[in-house]
Amino acid sequence: MFKVALITRNRMENLETQSPPNKKKFWQYLIILVVLGLAVNLLLPQISDLTRSWQVVKQMTWWLVGLAVTAEVFSYLSYGYCLHAIVSLHGKKLATPKGALIAMAATSVGLVAGGWFAATGSLFSSVRRETNDGTIATMAGILPTMLLNLSIEVIAVLGIIYLAIIGKLTSSQLIQYAIFLLLLTISTFGYLLVLVWPKQTYRLINAVLWRWSRIRKKPYNPQKTHDMINNVILSWKELARGNWHKPMLGAFANILFDMLAMFMIFQAANYHIPIGVLFASYGIPYLLAKMAFIFPGGIGVVEASMAAIQTSLGVPDEISVVAILGYRLLCFWIPTLLGFVAMGYLSRANNNQKVPLPQE
């Protein structure tokens, strides 16, 4: 509930105006470094022989790596299409490639400025600049996350079912995963509370944000909360008319192309990973990463849990490490670096649009 309340237009506007990280945020980076250290410590023992791992790299089929790169390009374009579809619901235009650049830039912001919350604020800010519409920007910050969470839940459930069928799932693990799925489902569909109990939801969100503003010693405008509730209701009604197919298609395609990239990396490493292992070692780690949302891109959580699941399911140590590191390089680190370039491009493009043409 509190998570739902924080993901509001009011919260996004606060995120948009946040200053760059400073010394006060040192503890955030310290936590990330600790998690990275733990991930490395979990990954490195999987490498029984560095020479063997290097042999895997040397023997990789590089045209398959190229296909993995292509799959990641389509993954980000799918996210861009999701944003395009959401913007189109309100009669505005946002090109799919530009939507992909906005998504990459948001990933970069999340890495340096506070994880998922900062990335959501970046999406809101970018879409509002492109459309000059706060309602559209609010939904661009909310809907993709909700739809991507739903996609991850589907993949994770299939992976959990596979582990249960082959007898690789203990009772305690099943309970833990069930709790994680329940929490993610609640956070995903919590926005439906606005439709069922709009007045009660407004009172709850208003009370939470008012107390939050008191703690931060900053002014609070309840009218923004009221407008946000109305925007969410209008957007949900728009989706309920049958206009949810295109945003959902973009979200699912984003996940499926990303999975395809991981599959192609294994193929490039000359290892034919079973589909069940692929679903389990993709869906469950990202499910865990969603729970640890303060870590941008699931840094450390994804790598460590992927390594643990894959090796427990019989993937050779050297193959697992090379595939995981190669996949994460393609799906997160390279796009994150390119995202900083995208930020500069979007900023310049926006400034150029504001420059008045000389009058003749």
Buried (B, 14 or more C-beta within 10 A) or exposed (E): EEEBBBBBBBBBBBBBEEEEBEEEEEEBEEEBEEBBEBBEEBBEEBBEEEEBBEEBEEEBEEEBBEBBBBBBBBBBBBBBBBBBBBBBBBEBEBBBEBBBBBBBBBBBBBBBBBBBBBBBBBBBBBBBBBBEBBBBBBBBBBBBBBBBBBBBBBBBBBBBBBBEEEEBBEEEBEEEBEEBBEBBEEBBEBBBBBEEEBEEBBEBBBEBBEEBBEEEEEEBEEEBBEBBBBBBBEBBEBBEEEBBEBBBBBBBBBBBBBBBBBBBBBBBBEBEBEEBBBBBBBBBBBBBBBEBBEBBBBBBBBBBBBBBBBBEBEBBBBBBBBBBBBBBEBBBBBBBBBBBEBBEEBEEEEEEEEEEEEEE
